[in-house]
Each structure stands twice: as C-alpha cells, then as structure tokens.
Amino acid sequence: MPAIEVSDLRKSYGSLRAVDGISFSVDAGEVFSLLGPNGAGKTTTIEILEGLRDKSGGSVRVLGLDPWSDAYELHKKIGVIPQGFKFLDYPTPREAVGYYAALFGKKVDPDELLKRVLLEEAASTYFLHLSGGQKQKLGMALSLVNDPELVFLDEPTTGLDPQARRAVWEVVRKLKEEGRTVMLTTHYLEEAEELADKVAIVDHGKVVAAGTTSEIVEAHGSGQKLMVKGGPDLEEYLRHNTKLIVEASGGEVTVRLKGKDDALVALKAIEESGAAWSDLMVRRDSLEDTFLRLVGEGAVSEETS
C-alpha cells in the first residue's frame, strides 16, 4: 500500500482554487519532493495531508487513513517539521526531546535520538544559542520522538548556509535508510535532485510533471546543449552556417543538440569561424532548468496559506 495516495485533490477558498485536481502517490520508504513556485498550492496540499485542513474534493489517504476524519490516529504515525521551525529559547535539545517524549507518552533516550540527527555535540546548549542548522536538526529530532512512519519536511533548509544544508541532507538520508517515508518541499531544486526518489512539480494548483528527476528532465527538458564562451561574431557565424538552434547570453553561446552529429557540426563550425572562443562544454538540462521551462521564471505570487 502506498504511504500517500492523492487523487483529484481540490481545495477552494471562495472563487480561488488553491489546489485544482492534484493526483500523485508516494511509495513507502521513499523520499518524495513536492516542488513549485510560491502560490502553486504546495503548502495547502501538505497541510491537507497532515490533517490540518479539510479538502474541498477528491480523495486523500495517508498511511491508509483519511487525514481529516482520522487525524488523531494519523498524528501518532507522522512527524512534522513546519517552515521556520522555532522553539522556546532556554530549553536544551536534551530537555526538548524529553518534553516531547512526555507529551507523546513515549520512552525515548534523548541522547540517542540527538545522535541520530547529528546533534549530540549541542545536547546541552540552549535553543537560543543554536545555529540555524542545529535548530533544524532539533526540529527533526522532535519529529522523530513518536517513531513516525512518515515525516513531513516543509522547506527544512531555507536560510541555512551550504554546510548546514548538507548536514540536514545527511539526516534525510538516514531517515530513508531507516525505512521511513519522507515528504519534502523545497525551493532548492538541487536539493530535490540530490535527495528525492521521485518529484511532482505543481503550478497553479495542478501537477505539471511527475516522476524521477531523470524522467522529468527527459520528458520536458531541452536535451543536450553545447556551451562555449564567445562573442557576437561566433554567434552570428553559427547561426548563418549551421541549421542548429543557437542562443547567446552573457558572453556564452549555446547550441542545442539533437544527436551526436549535431555536436560534430557545431564543433567544426566553431573551429572554422575564426572567432575567439574558450571553455567549451556539453551539458544536459538540470532539474532546475526543466522546472523553469515548466513554470516560468516570473512566478513569484505569495503561497496560499
């Protein structure tokens, strides 16, 4: 049985359709990332899955339960880290874990749990004095107090420096190794590419692409590109002496390749152009490139809450 099943999910606020027929499923034990620009409906979808909002239509099952009508039972089986996790200033991580264990009626070794999320070195430090990355790792520790089958991570690395982000990534990998299902939302596309087994891209309340990152890039990307640093003279030569699609921006000329023959044609034309060039490379679209092709670069509306 999938950990999460969503079919034709809809949520409206008056005339506004925040979620407009979303469907996807998440297998048990995988990391699944829900991506989309601000206002796409991600947060509303996640809150419905967590049982914090009721749906307007469609079907949702989380660990075989209805998140709204079975919320009490479901909340015993899930862990949640909300956006911008915060806690009281003066408890230590060890004390915070003990407090949460008492709330859930669980017997938990705080030091062992903090070790699992790579926070044992700060077990006695007041929350007020923890770094941003340490605070997020404490949030992960608290989400694991009830030994959940499924963990929701809502933008867990926003605002963190690269070192702290990668420390959080390591914790996510450990959750997967333990067999837990992870639902991840993030604005960092490379984070989803690094961690997620599968991805769904949402825009204007609809799923516009879903699958593994490689499947999405293959289906919606622009294929391979030959990129070379060069000026307008090189761009003009390639445009007029090949039948290839040529683009230029910021002192870089890009040639779209449909196959190996196109690469050979482009290389020959670059050499014959007589124009100055350097730093030639061939690359395939990343998930971020494909994401921008699907949702556009100007989608900056505020997330529905």
FITISE-133784 format. One record per residue: x, y, z of N, C-alpha, C in turn; residue in one letter. Coordinates in nm, 2 decimals. Layout:
     nX     nY     nZ    caX    caY    caZ     cX     cY     cZ rovo
      X      Y      Z      X      Y      Z      X      Y      Z    A
...
//
This chain:
     nX     nY     nZ    caX    caY    caZ     cX     cY     cZ rovo
   0.08  -0.12   0.00   0.00   0.00   0.00   0.09   0.12   0.00    M
   0.06   0.22  -0.09   0.14   0.34  -0.09   0.13   0.42   0.04    P
   0.23   0.49   0.08   0.23   0.57   0.21   0.13   0.68   0.19    A
   0.12   0.74   0.07   0.03   0.85   0.04  -0.03   0.83  -0.09    I
  -0.16   0.85  -0.10  -0.24   0.84  -0.23  -0.33   0.96  -0.24    E
  -0.30   1.04  -0.34  -0.38   1.16  -0.37  -0.44   1.15  -0.51    V
  -0.57   1.17  -0.51  -0.65   1.16  -0.64  -0.74   1.28  -0.66    S
  -0.72   1.36  -0.76  -0.81   1.47  -0.79  -0.83   1.56  -0.67    D
  -0.73   1.59  -0.60  -0.74   1.67  -0.47  -0.77   1.81  -0.51    L
  -0.88   1.87  -0.45  -0.92   2.01  -0.47  -0.94   2.08  -0.34    R
  -0.90   2.21  -0.34  -0.92   2.30  -0.22  -0.95   2.44  -0.28    K
  -1.06   2.49  -0.24  -1.10   2.62  -0.28  -1.13   2.71  -0.16    S
  -1.09   2.84  -0.18  -1.13   2.95  -0.09  -1.21   3.05  -0.16    Y
  -1.34   3.03  -0.15  -1.43   3.11  -0.24  -1.41   3.08  -0.38    G
  -1.38   3.18  -0.46  -1.35   3.16  -0.60  -1.21   3.12  -0.64    S
  -1.12   3.12  -0.53  -0.98   3.09  -0.55  -0.96   2.94  -0.54    L
  -0.91   2.87  -0.65  -0.88   2.73  -0.64  -0.73   2.71  -0.61    R
  -0.70   2.70  -0.48  -0.56   2.68  -0.44  -0.50   2.55  -0.49    A
  -0.58   2.44  -0.48  -0.54   2.31  -0.53  -0.65   2.27  -0.63    V
  -0.61   2.23  -0.75  -0.71   2.22  -0.86  -0.69   2.08  -0.93    D
  -0.72   1.97  -0.86  -0.72   1.84  -0.92  -0.58   1.77  -0.92    G
  -0.51   1.78  -0.81  -0.38   1.72  -0.80  -0.39   1.57  -0.77    I
  -0.31   1.49  -0.84  -0.30   1.35  -0.82  -0.16   1.30  -0.81    S
  -0.12   1.22  -0.72   0.01   1.16  -0.71   0.01   1.05  -0.60    F
   0.11   0.97  -0.60   0.12   0.87  -0.49   0.27   0.86  -0.45    S
   0.29   0.82  -0.32   0.42   0.81  -0.27   0.44   0.67  -0.21    V
   0.54   0.60  -0.26   0.56   0.46  -0.21   0.62   0.47  -0.07    D
   0.59   0.37   0.01   0.65   0.36   0.14   0.81   0.35   0.13    A
   0.88   0.42   0.22   1.02   0.41   0.22   1.09   0.50   0.12    G
   1.02   0.58   0.05   1.09   0.67  -0.05   1.09   0.82   0.00    E
   1.18   0.90  -0.06   1.18   1.04  -0.04   1.11   1.10  -0.16    V
   1.00   1.17  -0.13   0.92   1.23  -0.24   0.92   1.38  -0.22    F
   0.95   1.46  -0.33   0.96   1.60  -0.32   0.85   1.67  -0.40    S
   0.78   1.76  -0.33   0.67   1.84  -0.40   0.73   1.98  -0.42    L
   0.74   2.01  -0.55   0.80   2.14  -0.59   0.71   2.23  -0.66    L
   0.73   2.36  -0.66   0.65   2.45  -0.73   0.68   2.60  -0.68    G
   0.65   2.70  -0.76   0.67   2.83  -0.72   0.58   2.87  -0.61    P
   0.61   2.99  -0.55   0.52   3.04  -0.44   0.38   3.06  -0.50    N
   0.28   3.01  -0.42   0.14   3.02  -0.47   0.09   2.91  -0.55    G
   0.18   2.80  -0.57   0.14   2.69  -0.65   0.04   2.60  -0.58    A
   0.03   2.60  -0.45  -0.06   2.51  -0.38   0.01   2.41  -0.30    G
   0.15   2.42  -0.29   0.22   2.31  -0.21   0.19   2.31  -0.06    K
   0.19   2.43   0.00   0.16   2.43   0.14   0.02   2.38   0.18    T
  -0.08   2.42   0.09  -0.21   2.38   0.11  -0.22   2.23   0.10    T
  -0.16   2.17   0.00  -0.16   2.03  -0.02  -0.10   1.96   0.10    T
   0.02   2.00   0.15   0.09   1.94   0.26   0.00   1.95   0.39    I
  -0.07   2.06   0.41  -0.15   2.08   0.53  -0.27   1.98   0.52    E
  -0.32   1.96   0.40  -0.43   1.86   0.39  -0.38   1.72   0.42    I
  -0.26   1.69   0.37  -0.21   1.56   0.40  -0.18   1.54   0.55    L
  -0.14   1.65   0.62  -0.11   1.64   0.76  -0.24   1.64   0.85    E
  -0.35   1.66   0.79  -0.48   1.67   0.86  -0.51   1.80   0.92    G
  -0.44   1.91   0.88  -0.46   2.04   0.93  -0.56   2.12   0.86    L
  -0.60   2.08   0.74  -0.70   2.14   0.66  -0.79   2.03   0.60    R
  -0.92   2.06   0.58  -1.00   1.96   0.51  -1.00   1.99   0.36    D
  -1.02   1.90   0.28  -1.02   1.91   0.13  -1.16   1.96   0.09    K
  -1.16   2.02  -0.03  -1.29   2.06  -0.09  -1.34   1.94  -0.18    S
  -1.25   1.86  -0.23  -1.29   1.75  -0.31  -1.18   1.66  -0.34    G
  -1.21   1.54  -0.40  -1.10   1.44  -0.43  -1.08   1.34  -0.32    G
  -0.98   1.26  -0.33  -0.95   1.16  -0.23  -0.81   1.17  -0.18    S
  -0.79   1.15  -0.05  -0.66   1.15   0.01  -0.65   1.04   0.11    V
  -0.54   0.96   0.10  -0.52   0.86   0.20  -0.37   0.87   0.25    R
  -0.35   0.88   0.37  -0.21   0.89   0.43  -0.19   0.77   0.53    V
  -0.10   0.68   0.49  -0.08   0.56   0.57  -0.21   0.48   0.59    L
  -0.29   0.49   0.48  -0.42   0.42   0.48  -0.53   0.49   0.55    G
  -0.51   0.61   0.60  -0.61   0.68   0.68  -0.65   0.81   0.61    L
  -0.77   0.86   0.64  -0.82   0.99   0.60  -0.76   1.09   0.69    D
  -0.68   1.18   0.64  -0.61   1.28   0.73  -0.70   1.36   0.81    P
  -0.82   1.39   0.76  -0.91   1.48   0.84  -1.00   1.40   0.94    W
  -1.06   1.30   0.90  -1.15   1.23   0.99  -1.07   1.13   1.08    S
  -0.95   1.09   1.04  -0.87   1.00   1.12  -0.75   1.07   1.18    D
  -0.76   1.21   1.20  -0.64   1.29   1.23  -0.57   1.24   1.36    A
  -0.65   1.21   1.46  -0.59   1.17   1.59  -0.50   1.04   1.57    Y
  -0.56   0.95   1.50  -0.48   0.82   1.48  -0.36   0.85   1.39    E
  -0.38   0.93   1.29  -0.27   0.96   1.19  -0.16   1.03   1.26    L
  -0.19   1.13   1.35  -0.08   1.21   1.41   0.01   1.13   1.50    H
  -0.03   1.01   1.54   0.06   0.92   1.61   0.16   0.86   1.52    K
   0.14   0.86   1.39   0.22   0.79   1.30   0.31   0.88   1.21    K
   0.29   1.01   1.22   0.37   1.10   1.14   0.45   1.20   1.22    I
   0.56   1.25   1.16   0.64   1.36   1.22   0.63   1.48   1.13    G
   0.64   1.60   1.18   0.62   1.72   1.10   0.73   1.82   1.14    V
   0.80   1.88   1.04   0.88   1.99   1.07   0.82   2.11   0.98    I
   0.76   2.21   1.04   0.70   2.31   0.97   0.80   2.41   0.92    P
   0.76   2.50   0.82   0.85   2.60   0.78   0.90   2.69   0.90    Q
   1.03   2.73   0.90   1.08   2.82   1.00   1.06   2.76   1.14    G
   1.10   2.64   1.16   1.08   2.57   1.30   1.14   2.66   1.41    F
   1.06   2.68   1.51   1.11   2.75   1.63   1.07   2.68   1.76    K
   1.14   2.72   1.86   1.11   2.65   1.99   1.13   2.76   2.10    F
   1.11   2.72   2.23   1.13   2.81   2.34   1.29   2.84   2.35    L
   1.32   2.96   2.40   1.46   3.00   2.39   1.55   2.91   2.48    D
   1.51   2.88   2.60   1.60   2.83   2.70   1.60   2.68   2.73    Y
   1.51   2.60   2.68   1.54   2.45   2.69   1.66   2.41   2.61    P
   1.73   2.31   2.65   1.83   2.25   2.57   1.77   2.14   2.48    T
   1.84   2.10   2.37   1.78   1.99   2.29   1.75   1.87   2.37    P
   1.83   1.83   2.47   1.80   1.72   2.55   1.67   1.74   2.63    R
   1.65   1.86   2.68   1.53   1.88   2.75   1.41   1.89   2.66    E
   1.43   1.94   2.54   1.32   1.95   2.44   1.27   1.81   2.40    A
   1.36   1.72   2.38   1.33   1.58   2.34   1.25   1.52   2.46    V
   1.30   1.54   2.58   1.23   1.48   2.70   1.09   1.53   2.71    G
   1.07   1.66   2.68   0.94   1.72   2.69   0.84   1.66   2.59    Y
   0.89   1.65   2.46   0.81   1.59   2.36   0.78   1.44   2.39    Y
   0.87   1.37   2.45   0.85   1.23   2.48   0.74   1.22   2.58    A
   0.74   1.31   2.68   0.63   1.31   2.78   0.50   1.34   2.72    A
   0.49   1.43   2.62   0.37   1.46   2.55   0.31   1.34   2.48    L
   0.40   1.27   2.42   0.36   1.15   2.34   0.34   1.02   2.42    F
   0.39   1.03   2.55   0.38   0.91   2.63   0.48   0.81   2.58    G
   0.60   0.85   2.53   0.70   0.76   2.48   0.82   0.75   2.57    K
   0.89   0.64   2.57   1.01   0.63   2.64   1.12   0.65   2.54    K
   1.20   0.76   2.54   1.30   0.79   2.44   1.43   0.83   2.51    V
   1.54   0.78   2.46   1.67   0.82   2.51   1.71   0.94   2.43    D
   1.70   1.06   2.50   1.73   1.19   2.43   1.86   1.19   2.36    P
   1.97   1.14   2.43   2.10   1.14   2.37   2.11   1.06   2.24    D
   2.05   0.94   2.25   2.05   0.85   2.13   1.98   0.92   2.01    E
   1.86   0.98   2.04   1.79   1.05   1.93   1.87   1.16   1.88    L
   1.93   1.24   1.96   2.01   1.36   1.91   2.13   1.31   1.83    L
   2.18   1.19   1.87   2.29   1.14   1.79   2.25   1.10   1.65    K
   2.12   1.05   1.64   2.07   1.01   1.51   2.06   1.12   1.42    R
   2.03   1.24   1.47   2.02   1.36   1.38   2.14   1.45   1.39    V
   2.25   1.39   1.43   2.39   1.46   1.43   2.39   1.59   1.51    L
   2.32   1.58   1.63   2.31   1.70   1.72   2.37   1.67   1.86    L
   2.43   1.56   1.88   2.48   1.52   2.01   2.57   1.62   2.07    E
   2.65   1.69   1.99   2.75   1.79   2.04   2.69   1.91   2.10    E
   2.56   1.94   2.07   2.49   2.05   2.12   2.37   2.02   2.22    A
   2.38   1.90   2.27   2.27   1.85   2.35   2.24   1.94   2.48    A
   2.34   2.01   2.53   2.32   2.09   2.65   2.32   2.24   2.62    S
   2.31   2.27   2.49   2.31   2.42   2.45   2.17   2.47   2.45    T
   2.15   2.59   2.50   2.01   2.64   2.50   1.97   2.66   2.35    Y
   1.84   2.64   2.32   1.79   2.66   2.18   1.83   2.80   2.13    F
   1.83   2.90   2.21   1.86   3.04   2.17   1.99   3.05   2.11    L
   2.09   2.97   2.15   2.23   2.98   2.11   2.26   2.87   2.00    H
   2.17   2.80   1.96   2.20   2.70   1.85   2.21   2.77   1.72    L
   2.29   2.72   1.63   2.30   2.77   1.49   2.17   2.74   1.41    S
   2.15   2.80   1.30   2.03   2.77   1.22   2.02   2.62   1.18    G
   2.14   2.56   1.14   2.14   2.42   1.11   2.11   2.33   1.23    G
   2.16   2.37   1.35   2.13   2.29   1.47   1.99   2.30   1.51    Q
   1.92   2.42   1.49   1.78   2.43   1.52   1.70   2.34   1.43    K
   1.73   2.33   1.30   1.66   2.25   1.21   1.68   2.10   1.25    Q
   1.80   2.06   1.29   1.82   1.92   1.33   1.74   1.89   1.46    K
   1.73   1.99   1.55   1.65   1.97   1.66   1.50   1.94   1.62    L
   1.45   2.02   1.52   1.32   2.00   1.47   1.30   1.86   1.42    G
   1.40   1.81   1.35   1.40   1.67   1.30   1.39   1.57   1.42    M
   1.47   1.60   1.52   1.47   1.51   1.64   1.33   1.51   1.70    A
   1.27   1.62   1.72   1.14   1.63   1.78   1.03   1.56   1.69    L
   1.05   1.56   1.56   0.96   1.50   1.47   0.97   1.35   1.48    S
   1.08   1.30   1.53   1.10   1.15   1.54   1.07   1.09   1.68    L
   1.03   1.18   1.77   1.01   1.13   1.91   0.90   1.02   1.91    V
   0.80   1.03   1.83   0.69   0.93   1.83   0.72   0.81   1.73    N
   0.85   0.80   1.68   0.89   0.69   1.59   0.80   0.69   1.47    D
   0.79   0.80   1.39   0.69   0.80   1.28   0.72   0.72   1.16    P
   0.62   0.67   1.09   0.64   0.60   0.97   0.67   0.70   0.85    E
   0.61   0.82   0.87   0.62   0.92   0.76   0.66   1.05   0.82    L
   0.75   1.12   0.76   0.80   1.25   0.81   0.78   1.36   0.70    V
   0.71   1.47   0.74   0.69   1.58   0.65   0.79   1.69   0.68    F
   0.87   1.72   0.58   0.98   1.83   0.59   0.94   1.94   0.50    L
   0.89   2.05   0.56   0.85   2.17   0.48   0.96   2.27   0.47    D
   1.03   2.27   0.36   1.14   2.36   0.34   1.24   2.36   0.46    E
   1.30   2.25   0.49   1.38   2.23   0.61   1.51   2.30   0.61    P
   1.56   2.35   0.49   1.69   2.41   0.48   1.69   2.56   0.44    T
   1.57   2.62   0.43   1.56   2.76   0.39   1.64   2.84   0.49    T
   1.73   2.93   0.43   1.81   3.02   0.51   1.93   2.97   0.57    G
   1.96   2.84   0.55   2.08   2.78   0.61   2.20   2.80   0.51    L
   2.32   2.80   0.57   2.44   2.81   0.49   2.47   2.67   0.42    D
   2.55   2.66   0.32   2.57   2.54   0.25   2.61   2.42   0.34    P
   2.70   2.45   0.44   2.74   2.34   0.52   2.63   2.29   0.61    Q
   2.55   2.38   0.66   2.43   2.33   0.74   2.33   2.26   0.66    A
   2.31   2.31   0.54   2.21   2.24   0.45   2.26   2.09   0.42    R
   2.39   2.07   0.40   2.43   1.94   0.37   2.43   1.85   0.49    R
   2.44   1.91   0.61   2.42   1.83   0.73   2.28   1.78   0.75    A
   2.18   1.87   0.71   2.04   1.83   0.71   2.02   1.72   0.61    V
   2.08   1.74   0.49   2.07   1.63   0.39   2.11   1.50   0.44    W
   2.21   1.49   0.52   2.26   1.37   0.57   2.16   1.30   0.66    E
   2.09   1.39   0.74   1.98   1.34   0.83   1.87   1.28   0.75    V
   1.83   1.35   0.64   1.73   1.30   0.55   1.76   1.16   0.49    V
   1.89   1.15   0.45   1.94   1.01   0.40   1.93   0.91   0.51    R
   1.96   0.94   0.63   1.95   0.85   0.74   1.80   0.80   0.76    K
   1.71   0.90   0.75   1.57   0.86   0.76   1.53   0.76   0.66    L
   1.57   0.78   0.54   1.54   0.69   0.43   1.61   0.55   0.46    K
   1.73   0.55   0.51   1.80   0.42   0.54   1.72   0.35   0.65    E
   1.65   0.42   0.74   1.57   0.36   0.84   1.44   0.30   0.79    E
   1.41   0.33   0.66   1.29   0.28   0.61   1.17   0.37   0.62    G
   1.19   0.50   0.66   1.09   0.59   0.68   1.06   0.66   0.54    R
   0.93   0.70   0.53   0.89   0.78   0.41   0.91   0.92   0.44    T
   0.96   1.00   0.35   0.98   1.14   0.37   0.91   1.22   0.26    V
   0.83   1.32   0.30   0.77   1.41   0.21   0.84   1.54   0.22    M
   0.90   1.59   0.12   0.99   1.71   0.12   0.94   1.81   0.03    L
   0.92   1.94   0.08   0.90   2.05   0.00   1.03   2.14   0.01    T
   1.07   2.20  -0.10   1.19   2.28  -0.10   1.19   2.37  -0.22    T
   1.25   2.49  -0.20   1.27   2.58  -0.31   1.41   2.56  -0.38    H
   1.49   2.47  -0.32   1.62   2.44  -0.38   1.61   2.32  -0.47    Y
   1.62   2.34  -0.60   1.60   2.23  -0.69   1.71   2.13  -0.68    L
   1.83   2.18  -0.66   1.94   2.08  -0.65   1.92   1.99  -0.52    E
   1.85   2.04  -0.42   1.82   1.96  -0.30   1.73   1.85  -0.34    E
   1.63   1.88  -0.41   1.53   1.77  -0.46   1.60   1.67  -0.55    A
   1.69   1.72  -0.64   1.76   1.64  -0.73   1.86   1.54  -0.65    E
   1.91   1.59  -0.54   2.01   1.52  -0.46   1.94   1.41  -0.37    E
   1.82   1.44  -0.32   1.76   1.36  -0.21   1.64   1.28  -0.26    L
   1.56   1.33  -0.35   1.43   1.27  -0.38   1.44   1.15  -0.48    A
   1.36   1.05  -0.44   1.35   0.93  -0.54   1.25   0.97  -0.65    D
   1.15   1.05  -0.61   1.05   1.10  -0.71   1.01   1.24  -0.68    K
   0.96   1.31  -0.78   0.93   1.45  -0.77   0.79   1.48  -0.84    V
   0.72   1.57  -0.78   0.60   1.62  -0.85   0.61   1.77  -0.86    A
   0.60   1.83  -0.97   0.61   1.98  -0.99   0.47   2.03  -1.00    I
   0.43   2.13  -0.91   0.30   2.18  -0.91   0.30   2.33  -0.95    V
   0.20   2.37  -1.03   0.19   2.51  -1.07   0.04   2.54  -1.09    D
   0.00   2.65  -1.02  -0.14   2.69  -1.03  -0.23   2.58  -0.98    H
  -0.19   2.51  -0.88  -0.28   2.41  -0.82  -0.29   2.28  -0.90    G
  -0.20   2.26  -1.00  -0.21   2.14  -1.08  -0.07   2.08  -1.09    K
  -0.06   1.94  -1.10   0.07   1.88  -1.12   0.10   1.89  -1.27    V
   0.22   1.95  -1.30   0.25   1.97  -1.44   0.36   1.87  -1.49    V
   0.42   1.80  -1.39   0.52   1.69  -1.42   0.54   1.61  -1.30    A
   0.56   1.48  -1.32   0.59   1.39  -1.21   0.67   1.27  -1.25    A
   0.75   1.22  -1.16   0.83   1.10  -1.19   0.97   1.12  -1.12    G
   1.06   1.04  -1.16   1.20   1.06  -1.12   1.26   1.19  -1.18    T
   1.36   1.24  -1.13   1.42   1.36  -1.19   1.46   1.34  -1.33    T
   1.52   1.22  -1.36   1.57   1.19  -1.49   1.45   1.18  -1.59    S
   1.34   1.12  -1.54   1.22   1.11  -1.63   1.17   1.25  -1.66    E
   1.16   1.34  -1.56   1.11   1.47  -1.59   1.20   1.55  -1.68    I
   1.33   1.54  -1.66   1.42   1.61  -1.75   1.41   1.56  -1.89    V
   1.40   1.42  -1.90   1.40   1.36  -2.03   1.27   1.40  -2.11    E
   1.16   1.41  -2.03   1.03   1.44  -2.10   1.01   1.59  -2.13    A
   1.06   1.67  -2.04   1.03   1.82  -2.05   1.15   1.91  -2.07    H
   1.27   1.85  -2.07   1.39   1.93  -2.08   1.42   1.96  -2.23    G
   1.52   2.04  -2.25   1.55   2.08  -2.39   1.66   1.99  -2.45    S
   1.70   1.88  -2.39   1.80   1.80  -2.44   1.94   1.85  -2.41    G
   2.04   1.79  -2.47   2.18   1.83  -2.45   2.21   1.96  -2.52    Q
   2.31   2.03  -2.46   2.35   2.16  -2.51   2.50   2.17  -2.52    K
   2.55   2.23  -2.62   2.70   2.26  -2.63   2.71   2.40  -2.60    L
   2.79   2.43  -2.50   2.81   2.57  -2.45   2.95   2.61  -2.46    M
   2.97   2.73  -2.51   3.11   2.78  -2.54   3.11   2.93  -2.51    V
   3.22   2.98  -2.45   3.23   3.13  -2.43   3.28   3.19  -2.56    K
   3.20   3.29  -2.60   3.24   3.35  -2.73   3.15   3.48  -2.75    G
   3.19   3.56  -2.85   3.12   3.69  -2.87   3.02   3.68  -2.98    G
   2.96   3.80  -3.02   2.86   3.80  -3.12   2.90   3.75  -3.26    P
   3.03   3.76  -3.29   3.08   3.71  -3.42   3.07   3.56  -3.42    D
   3.10   3.49  -3.31   3.08   3.35  -3.31   2.94   3.31  -3.32    L
   2.85   3.38  -3.25   2.71   3.35  -3.26   2.65   3.37  -3.40    E
   2.69   3.48  -3.46   2.64   3.50  -3.60   2.69   3.40  -3.70    E
   2.82   3.36  -3.68   2.87   3.26  -3.78   2.79   3.12  -3.76    Y
   2.77   3.08  -3.64   2.70   2.96  -3.62   2.55   2.96  -3.67    L
   2.49   3.08  -3.65   2.35   3.10  -3.70   2.34   3.08  -3.85    R
   2.44   3.14  -3.92   2.43   3.15  -4.06   2.49   3.03  -4.13    H
   2.57   2.95  -4.06   2.64   2.85  -4.13   2.61   2.71  -4.08    N
   2.51   2.70  -3.99   2.46   2.57  -3.95   2.31   2.58  -3.94    T
   2.24   2.47  -3.93   2.10   2.46  -3.92   2.06   2.44  -3.77    K
   2.15   2.46  -3.68   2.13   2.43  -3.54   2.06   2.55  -3.47    L
   2.00   2.52  -3.36   1.94   2.63  -3.28   2.05   2.69  -3.19    I
   2.07   2.82  -3.21   2.18   2.89  -3.14   2.13   3.00  -3.06    V
   2.17   3.01  -2.93   2.13   3.11  -2.84   2.25   3.17  -2.78    E
   2.24   3.30  -2.73   2.36   3.37  -2.67   2.31   3.45  -2.56    A
   2.39   3.45  -2.45   2.36   3.53  -2.33   2.48   3.54  -2.25    S
   2.51   3.67  -2.20   2.62   3.69  -2.11   2.76   3.64  -2.16    G
   2.79   3.66  -2.28   2.91   3.61  -2.33   2.93   3.46  -2.35    G
   2.81   3.39  -2.35   2.82   3.25  -2.37   2.72   3.21  -2.49    E
   2.77   3.13  -2.58   2.69   3.08  -2.69   2.65   2.94  -2.67    V
   2.52   2.91  -2.68   2.47   2.78  -2.66   2.41   2.72  -2.79    T
   2.44   2.60  -2.82   2.39   2.53  -2.94   2.31   2.41  -2.89    V
   2.19   2.39  -2.92   2.11   2.28  -2.88   2.14   2.16  -2.97    R
   2.16   2.04  -2.91   2.20   1.92  -2.98   2.09   1.82  -2.98    L
   2.05   1.77  -3.10   1.95   1.66  -3.11   2.02   1.53  -3.12    K
   2.15   1.52  -3.14   2.22   1.40  -3.15   2.37   1.42  -3.17    G
   2.45   1.31  -3.18   2.60   1.33  -3.19   2.64   1.40  -3.31    K
   2.56   1.38  -3.42   2.60   1.45  -3.55   2.60   1.60  -3.53    D
   2.50   1.65  -3.45   2.49   1.80  -3.43   2.61   1.85  -3.35    D
   2.66   1.77  -3.26   2.78   1.81  -3.19   2.90   1.82  -3.28    A
   2.91   1.73  -3.37   3.02   1.73  -3.47   3.01   1.86  -3.56    L
   2.89   1.88  -3.61   2.87   2.00  -3.69   2.90   2.13  -3.62    V
   2.86   2.14  -3.49   2.89   2.26  -3.41   3.04   2.28  -3.39    A
   3.11   2.17  -3.35   3.25   2.18  -3.33   3.32   2.22  -3.46    L
   3.29   2.17  -3.57   3.35   2.20  -3.69   3.33   2.35  -3.73    K
   3.20   2.40  -3.71   3.17   2.54  -3.74   3.24   2.63  -3.64    A
   3.25   2.59  -3.52   3.33   2.68  -3.42   3.47   2.70  -3.46    I
   3.53   2.59  -3.50   3.67   2.59  -3.55   3.69   2.67  -3.68    E
   3.60   2.66  -3.77   3.60   2.73  -3.90   3.57   2.88  -3.89    E
   3.50   2.92  -3.78   3.45   3.05  -3.77   3.57   3.16  -3.76    S
   3.68   3.11  -3.71   3.79   3.21  -3.69   3.77   3.30  -3.57    G
   3.66   3.29  -3.50   3.62   3.37  -3.39   3.69   3.32  -3.26    A
   3.72   3.41  -3.17   3.78   3.37  -3.04   3.67   3.29  -2.96    A
   3.71   3.19  -2.89   3.63   3.11  -2.81   3.71   3.04  -2.70    W
   3.64   2.99  -2.59   3.71   2.92  -2.49   3.60   2.84  -2.41    S
   3.65   2.76  -2.32   3.57   2.69  -2.22   3.45   2.61  -2.28    D
   3.47   2.53  -2.37   3.37   2.45  -2.44   3.33   2.34  -2.35    L
   3.19   2.32  -2.34   3.14   2.20  -2.26   3.01   2.16  -2.31    M
   2.97   2.04  -2.29   2.84   1.98  -2.32   2.77   1.94  -2.19    V
   2.64   1.99  -2.18   2.57   1.95  -2.06   2.42   1.93  -2.09    R
   2.35   1.85  -2.01   2.21   1.83  -2.02   2.14   1.92  -1.92    R
   2.01   1.95  -1.95   1.93   2.03  -1.85   1.93   1.97  -1.71    D
   1.94   2.05  -1.61   1.92   2.01  -1.48   1.77   2.01  -1.44    S
   1.74   1.96  -1.33   1.60   1.97  -1.28   1.56   2.12  -1.27    L
   1.65   2.20  -1.23   1.62   2.35  -1.22   1.59   2.41  -1.36    E
   1.67   2.37  -1.46   1.64   2.42  -1.60   1.50   2.38  -1.64    D
   1.47   2.25  -1.62   1.34   2.20  -1.66   1.23   2.26  -1.58    T
   1.25   2.28  -1.45   1.15   2.35  -1.37   1.11   2.48  -1.42    F
   1.21   2.56  -1.46   1.19   2.69  -1.51   1.12   2.69  -1.65    L
   1.15   2.59  -1.73   1.08   2.57  -1.85   0.93   2.55  -1.83    R
   0.90   2.47  -1.72   0.76   2.43  -1.70   0.68   2.54  -1.63    L
   0.74   2.61  -1.54   0.66   2.71  -1.46   0.69   2.85  -1.49    V
   0.80   2.88  -1.56   0.84   3.01  -1.59   0.92   3.07  -1.48    G
   1.00   3.18  -1.51   1.09   3.24  -1.42   1.02   3.35  -1.34    E
   0.90   3.39  -1.38   0.84   3.51  -1.31   0.73   3.47  -1.22    G
   0.72   3.34  -1.18   0.61   3.30  -1.09   0.65   3.33  -0.95    A
   0.60   3.45  -0.90   0.65   3.49  -0.76   0.53   3.53  -0.67    V
   0.41   3.48  -0.70   0.30   3.51  -0.62   0.31   3.45  -0.48    S
   0.24   3.50  -0.39   0.26   3.45  -0.25   0.19   3.32  -0.23    E
   0.25   3.23  -0.15   0.19   3.10  -0.12   0.06   3.11  -0.05    E
  -0.04   3.04  -0.09  -0.17   3.04  -0.02  -0.15   2.97   0.11    T
  -0.21   3.03   0.21  -0.20   2.97   0.35  -0.33   2.95   0.41    S
//
